Amino acid sequence: MGRFEKGVRFSPHKELQIKAAQKPIIQKSFSGHLLTTFAAEENTMSVHIKNREAILSKLGIEKLNPMQVEATEAIHANDEIVLLSPTGTGKTLAFSLPIIAELDPENPEVQVLILVPSRELAIQIEQVIREMGTGYKTNAVYGGRAGSKDRIELKHRPAILIGTPGRIADHLRRGTIDPASIKTLVLDEFDKSLEIGFTDEMSEICGLLPEVKKRLLTSATPKVTIPSFVGLKDPKYVNYLEDGVPMLDVKILLSPDKDKLDTLVAILEQLGDQPGIVFCNFKESINRVSEYLDRHNIAHGTFYGGMEQKDRERALIKFRNGTYNIILATDLAARGLDIPELKFIIHYHLPLKKHEFTHRNGRTARMNSEGSAYILQYEKERLPDFIRAINPPVEDLEDLPSVKKNEAIVWETIFVSGGRKDKISKGDIAGLFIKQGGLANNQLGVIEIKQDCAFVAVDQSKVDTIIQKLDNARLKKKKVRITRIG
């Protein structure tokens, strides 16, 4: 049954859509994506479930790519689907659109379960689906955060639940969610979940879902073995892995020194403010490289498995909003993270296995964009056979594209202690920072809203002024703290 709130009747999965009366403020993130916020004076409420055309329009997408078109048709027509496509080709949108179209808006329970190997991928898919503005409630649950947060969010059941196998298995054991209501199961990057040790949890989860009618598996790895506990009998394959990354330019850059640090600094200074990832094999190496980049005043972040979850999330937020354009990472960042339009990746350490090389390279030259993968090789270092097989050319450092650094605005990220649960929108934050904070439109960057907080990119020269003016200001009905983050 639906319920009533402020005179508006809506089903449990239809979220209120807030439309601002004022003109939008258009901002551009470091990746070139447009971010629209609204300074609202008078809000109106409407309740609706969006169709595919409306969703694509909201995302600013004119048409789906060929993989997404074929996947959408296959998912509508089949109950068992295996979707194979390189990292970054838009698999989340490919499976989300048809799944959302088949949801029952009157069903008050969880209808779709999406299992993912990492917390970051869970958060990413949740964010993508929320940005689609479908009208269906979506939540992500994962290890590393308080179970009380899960209970609060799941008290009002989402139509789509995303989570890591360990946390989902725990909720099923506790009876937090009704397994009989789940009709669609998605195992996203399923081979990665198996690889990192979630086999038992995934097997348990599959055994606890008696009413699943549609099963969908995705991967970016060829020739993967599908475990028997998934229960596939005659799946339809949608395979785009043979397409590879056609616009990827792979080149070797030689280092005269074994530790490669000076060569790396020279490369990053040459490439300017373009967004890219530097891959290392070990977290200890990342710390060492990070200290060296600090000494050369090269802004960057780090991302690896040993970091606290909060620090990993904030590293990605600051990367997306342009606080820094370089991130040092282990292979944890090679799959499942939606970091759009990277211009390059650098193999600071040579990958140990072919699939690591493939997945790292898949972070750039995505969705028909051009990109480069640079193999940083010590002159006396032997390349693995799988790299020698493609015979990449050796390039001189002077021949790299020289990109002038952007001196106009240096972004810094500000923390706001209010989020979606406080009914705070991007438009509310934009209004506060521009009207009361005195920022010009071009001094306000990307805004990311979380459940209980938000992160805002602000012109670094205005940060102290903004904090002084707005800390403890009232936003909607909540007094919020506004602070800088490290």
C-alpha positions in Angstrom: 0.0 0.0 0.0 1.0 3.6 -0.6 1.2 6.1 2.2 0.4 9.7 2.7 2.8 12.6 3.5 1.9 16.2 3.4 -1.2 15.4 1.3 0.8 13.6 -1.4 0.2 9.9 -2.0 3.1 7.8 -3.1 4.3 4.2 -3.1 7.3 3.4 -0.9 9.7 3.3 -3.8 8.7 6.6 -5.5 11.0 9.4 -4.3 9.9 13.0 -4.3 11.4 14.9 -7.2 12.3 18.4 -6.3 12.3 21.0 -9.1 13.8 24.4 -8.5 12.1 27.5 -9.7 15.2 29.4 -10.6 17.5 29.0 -13.5 20.2 26.3 -13.3 23.8 27.0 -12.5 25.9 25.1 -14.9 29.3 23.9 -13.7 32.0 21.7 -15.3 33.9 19.1 -13.5 37.5 18.2 -14.2 36.4 15.5 -16.5 34.3 17.8 -18.6 31.0 16.5 -17.3 28.3 19.2 -16.8 27.0 19.5 -13.3 23.7 21.3 -12.9 22.6 22.7 -9.6 19.7 25.0 -8.7 19.4 28.0 -6.4 15.8 27.3 -5.4 13.4 30.0 -4.1 10.2 28.0 -4.3 10.2 24.3 -4.6 7.4 22.2 -6.2 6.9 18.5 -5.7 6.0 15.9 -8.3 5.9 12.2 -8.0 6.7 10.0 -11.1 8.6 7.1 -12.4 10.8 8.1 -15.3 11.0 6.2 -18.6 14.2 5.4 -20.4 14.2 8.5 -22.6 13.7 10.8 -19.5 16.6 9.0 -17.7 19.0 9.3 -20.6 18.0 13.0 -21.0 18.7 13.6 -17.3 22.1 11.9 -17.7 22.9 14.0 -20.8 23.2 10.9 -23.0 21.9 11.2 -26.5 22.0 7.5 -27.3 23.3 4.2 -26.0 26.5 2.6 -27.3 26.2 -0.7 -29.3 27.0 -2.8 -26.3 24.4 -1.1 -24.2 21.7 -1.5 -26.9 22.4 -5.2 -27.3 22.6 -5.8 -23.5 19.3 -4.0 -23.0 17.6 -6.1 -25.6 19.1 -9.3 -24.2 18.1 -8.6 -20.6 14.5 -7.9 -21.6 14.3 -11.1 -23.7 16.2 -13.6 -21.5 16.3 -14.7 -17.9 20.0 -15.7 -17.9 22.5 -13.2 -19.2 26.3 -13.0 -19.1 27.6 -9.5 -20.1 31.3 -9.3 -21.0 32.7 -5.9 -21.8 35.8 -4.0 -21.1 36.1 -1.8 -18.0 34.5 1.6 -18.5 32.2 0.8 -21.4 29.1 1.5 -19.5 28.0 -1.9 -18.1 26.2 -0.3 -15.1 23.8 1.7 -17.4 23.5 -1.3 -19.7 22.0 -3.5 -17.0 20.3 -0.8 -14.9 18.0 0.5 -17.7 16.2 -2.8 -18.5 16.1 -3.9 -14.8 14.5 -0.6 -13.7 12.0 -0.8 -16.6 10.7 -4.2 -15.2 10.3 -3.1 -11.6 6.9 -3.1 -9.9 6.3 0.4 -8.4 3.7 -1.1 -6.0 6.0 -3.7 -4.5 7.2 -2.4 -1.1 10.1 -4.9 -0.8 13.5 -5.3 -2.3 13.1 -6.5 -5.9 16.7 -6.4 -7.3 19.9 -7.5 -5.5 23.2 -6.4 -7.0 26.3 -8.1 -5.6 29.7 -6.4 -6.1 33.3 -7.1 -5.0 34.1 -3.8 -3.4 32.6 -1.0 -1.3 33.7 1.6 -3.9 31.7 -0.2 -6.7 28.7 -0.5 -4.4 28.8 3.3 -3.8 29.4 4.0 -7.5 26.4 2.0 -8.7 24.2 3.5 -6.0 25.3 7.0 -7.2 24.7 6.2 -10.9 21.2 4.9 -10.3 20.3 7.8 -8.1 21.6 10.2 -10.7 19.2 8.5 -13.2 16.4 10.0 -11.1 14.3 6.9 -11.7 11.9 7.4 -8.8 12.9 4.1 -7.2 14.7 4.0 -3.8 18.2 2.6 -4.1 20.6 1.8 -1.3 24.1 0.4 -0.9 25.3 -1.7 2.1 28.9 -2.8 2.6 31.5 -3.7 5.2 33.4 -1.0 6.9 30.5 1.2 8.0 28.2 0.9 11.0 25.4 -1.6 10.8 23.1 1.0 12.3 23.3 3.0 9.1 22.1 0.0 7.2 19.2 -0.6 9.5 18.1 3.1 9.2 18.2 2.9 5.4 16.6 -0.5 5.1 13.7 0.3 7.4 12.1 1.9 4.3 12.9 -0.9 1.8 14.7 0.1 -1.4 13.6 -1.4 -4.7 17.2 -1.9 -5.6 19.8 -3.1 -3.0 23.5 -3.1 -3.8 26.1 -4.6 -1.6 29.2 -6.6 -1.0 28.7 -10.4 -0.4 29.7 -10.4 3.2 27.3 -7.6 4.3 24.4 -8.9 2.1 24.8 -12.4 3.5 24.7 -11.0 7.0 21.4 -9.1 6.3 19.9 -12.3 4.9 20.9 -14.3 7.9 19.4 -11.6 10.2 16.2 -11.4 8.2 16.6 -7.7 7.6 15.4 -8.2 4.0 12.8 -10.6 2.6 14.7 -13.0 0.2 11.4 -14.1 -1.3 10.7 -10.7 -2.8 14.0 -10.6 -4.8 13.2 -11.5 -8.4 16.4 -10.2 -10.1 20.0 -11.0 -9.1 23.0 -9.2 -10.6 26.6 -10.4 -9.9 28.6 -7.5 -11.1 32.3 -8.2 -11.7 31.5 -11.6 -10.4 34.9 -13.1 -11.1 36.6 -10.4 -9.0 34.3 -11.3 -6.1 35.4 -14.9 -6.4 39.1 -14.0 -6.8 39.2 -12.0 -3.5 37.5 -14.8 -1.5 33.8 -14.2 -1.5 32.9 -17.7 -2.9 31.3 -19.0 0.3 29.2 -15.9 0.8 28.0 -15.8 -2.8 27.1 -19.4 -2.8 25.1 -18.9 0.5 23.3 -15.9 -1.0 22.3 -17.7 -4.2 21.0 -20.5 -2.0 18.8 -18.1 0.0 17.0 -16.6 -2.9 14.1 -18.9 -3.8 12.2 -16.7 -6.1 14.9 -15.3 -8.4 13.6 -15.3 -12.0 16.4 -13.3 -13.7 20.1 -13.8 -13.3 22.7 -11.4 -14.8 26.5 -11.7 -14.5 29.0 -9.1 -15.7 32.7 -9.3 -16.1 35.6 -7.5 -18.0 37.6 -10.7 -18.1 37.6 -13.2 -21.0 37.2 -17.0 -20.5 35.8 -16.7 -17.0 34.4 -19.8 -15.3 30.9 -19.5 -14.0 30.4 -21.3 -10.7 27.6 -23.9 -10.5 25.9 -22.3 -7.5 24.7 -19.4 -9.7 22.3 -21.8 -11.3 22.7 -20.8 -14.9 21.4 -23.4 -17.4 21.5 -21.8 -20.9 22.6 -18.1 -20.5 22.6 -15.6 -23.3 26.1 -14.1 -23.8 26.7 -10.5 -24.8 30.4 -10.4 -25.5 32.2 -7.2 -26.4 35.6 -8.1 -25.0 37.0 -8.9 -28.5 36.6 -5.2 -29.3 39.3 -4.4 -26.8 40.2 -0.8 -26.3 40.5 0.4 -29.9 41.5 4.0 -29.2 44.1 3.1 -26.6 47.7 4.2 -27.4 50.2 2.0 -25.5 53.8 3.3 -25.4 57.0 2.6 -23.5 58.9 5.3 -21.7 62.5 4.4 -20.6 63.9 5.3 -17.2 67.7 5.4 -16.7 67.3 4.8 -13.0 65.9 1.6 -11.4 63.6 3.4 -9.0 62.1 5.5 -11.9 61.1 8.4 -9.6 62.7 11.2 -11.5 61.4 9.9 -14.8 57.9 9.7 -13.3 58.1 13.3 -12.1 59.2 14.5 -15.5 56.3 12.6 -17.2 53.7 14.1 -14.8 55.1 17.6 -15.3 54.9 17.2 -19.0 51.4 15.9 -19.0 50.1 18.8 -17.0 46.7 18.9 -15.5 45.2 15.9 -17.3 43.5 13.3 -15.1 45.4 10.0 -14.8 46.3 7.0 -12.6 49.8 5.8 -11.7 49.7 2.1 -10.9 52.1 0.5 -8.4 52.2 -3.1 -7.3 52.5 -2.5 -3.6 51.1 -0.1 -1.0 54.5 0.4 0.4 55.7 1.7 -3.0 52.8 4.0 -3.1 53.8 5.7 0.1 57.3 6.1 -1.1 56.3 7.5 -4.5 53.7 9.8 -2.8 56.4 11.3 -0.5 58.6 12.0 -3.6 55.7 13.7 -5.5 55.0 15.8 -2.4 58.6 17.0 -2.4 58.1 18.1 -6.1 54.8 19.8 -5.4 52.7 17.5 -7.5 49.2 17.3 -6.1 47.9 13.7 -6.0 45.9 11.2 -4.0 46.4 7.6 -3.0 44.2 4.5 -3.2 45.0 1.1 -2.0 43.5 -1.7 0.1 45.2 -0.9 3.4 43.6 2.6 3.7 40.6 3.3 5.9 37.4 3.2 4.0 36.7 6.8 4.7 40.0 7.8 3.3 39.5 5.7 0.2 36.1 7.3 -0.4 37.5 10.8 0.1 40.4 10.2 -2.2 38.0 9.3 -5.0 35.8 12.3 -4.3 38.8 14.7 -4.5 39.9 13.0 -7.7 36.5 13.3 -9.3 36.1 17.0 -8.4 39.5 18.0 -9.5 41.2 18.8 -6.2 43.9 16.7 -7.7 44.2 15.0 -11.1 46.7 12.3 -10.3 46.1 9.3 -8.1 48.6 6.6 -7.1 46.9 3.2 -6.9 47.3 -0.5 -6.6 45.3 -2.8 -8.9 42.4 -2.2 -6.5 41.6 0.8 -8.7 41.9 -1.2 -12.0 38.3 -2.4 -12.0 34.8 -1.3 -10.9 35.5 2.4 -10.2 33.7 4.9 -12.4 36.4 7.6 -12.8 35.4 9.2 -16.1 37.5 10.2 -19.0 41.0 9.5 -17.8 43.6 10.8 -20.3 46.3 8.4 -19.3 47.5 5.6 -17.0 51.1 4.9 -16.1 52.5 1.5 -15.2 55.1 2.6 -12.7 55.5 -1.0 -11.8 55.1 -3.6 -14.6 52.0 -5.7 -14.0 52.6 -9.3 -13.0 49.8 -10.9 -15.0 48.2 -10.2 -18.3 44.7 -9.6 -16.9 46.2 -6.9 -14.6 47.7 -5.2 -17.6 44.3 -5.4 -19.4 42.3 -4.0 -16.6 44.7 -1.2 -15.8 44.7 -0.1 -19.5 40.9 -0.3 -19.4 40.8 2.7 -17.1 41.5 5.0 -20.0 40.4 5.3 -23.7 36.9 4.6 -22.4 33.5 5.1 -24.1 35.1 6.1 -27.4 37.5 8.5 -25.8 41.2 8.6 -26.6 43.7 7.7 -24.0 47.3 6.6 -23.5 48.9 3.8 -21.4 52.6 4.5 -20.6 54.8 1.6 -19.5 57.6 3.0 -17.4 60.5 0.6 -18.0 63.9 0.6 -16.4 66.4 0.3 -19.3 67.7 -3.1 -18.0 64.2 -4.4 -17.0 62.7 -7.3 -19.0 59.1 -6.8 -20.2 56.6 -9.6 -19.5 55.8 -11.8 -22.5 52.2 -10.4 -22.7 53.6 -6.9 -23.2 56.3 -7.9 -25.6 53.7 -9.6 -27.7 52.0 -6.3 -28.5 55.4 -4.7 -29.3 54.6 -1.2 -28.0 56.9 1.5 -29.4 59.4 3.3 -27.3 58.8 7.1 -27.0 61.1 9.9 -25.9 59.9 12.0 -23.1 60.2 15.1 -25.2 57.6 13.6 -27.6 54.9 13.4 -25.0 52.0 15.8 -25.5 52.8 18.9 -23.5 49.8 20.2 -21.7 49.9 23.6 -20.1 48.9 23.6 -16.5 45.7 25.4 -15.6 46.5 28.3 -13.4 43.0 29.7 -13.3 41.4 27.9 -10.3 42.9 25.4 -7.8 40.2 23.4 -6.2 40.0 22.4 -2.6 37.3 20.1 -1.1 35.0 21.2 1.8 33.0 19.0 4.0 29.3 19.8 4.8 27.7 17.9 7.7 24.3 17.5 6.1 23.1 15.2 3.3 20.1 13.4 1.7 18.6 12.3 5.0 18.3 16.0 5.9 16.5 16.7 2.6 19.5 18.8 1.5 20.1 19.0 -2.3 22.9 20.2 -4.5 20.8 23.3 -5.2 20.5 24.0 -1.5 24.3 23.9 -1.1 24.9 25.9 -4.2 22.5 28.6 -3.0 24.2 28.8 0.4 27.7 29.0 -1.0 26.8 31.6 -3.7 24.2 33.7 -1.9 25.5 33.7 1.7 29.1 32.7 1.0 29.6 35.2 -1.8 31.1 32.8 -4.3 31.0 33.5 -8.0 29.5 30.7 -10.2 33.0 29.7 -11.5 34.4 29.5 -7.9 32.0 26.7 -7.0 32.9 23.2 -8.4 31.5 19.7 -8.2 29.1 18.9 -5.4 28.6 15.3 -4.2 25.8 14.5 -1.8 26.0 11.5 0.5 23.4 10.2 2.9 24.6 12.2 5.9 27.1 14.7 4.4 28.3 16.4 1.3 31.6 17.4 -0.3 32.0 20.6 -2.3 34.9 21.7 -4.5 35.6 25.4 -3.9 38.2 27.8 -5.3 41.1 27.3 -2.9 41.6 31.1 -2.5 38.0 31.4 -1.0 38.0 28.4 1.4 38.9 30.3 4.5 36.3 33.0 3.8 33.6 30.4 3.1 34.3 28.5 6.4 34.3 31.8 8.4 31.0 32.9 6.8 29.1 29.6 6.7 30.3 27.3 9.5 27.2 26.6 11.7 24.9 28.2 9.1 21.4 26.8 8.7 20.7 24.7 5.7 17.1 23.6 5.3 16.3 22.8 9.0 19.7 21.7 10.0 22.6 23.7 11.4 25.7 22.4 9.5 29.4 22.3 10.1 31.5 23.4 7.2 35.2 22.4 7.4 38.1 21.6 5.1 39.3 18.0 4.7 42.9 16.8 4.6 
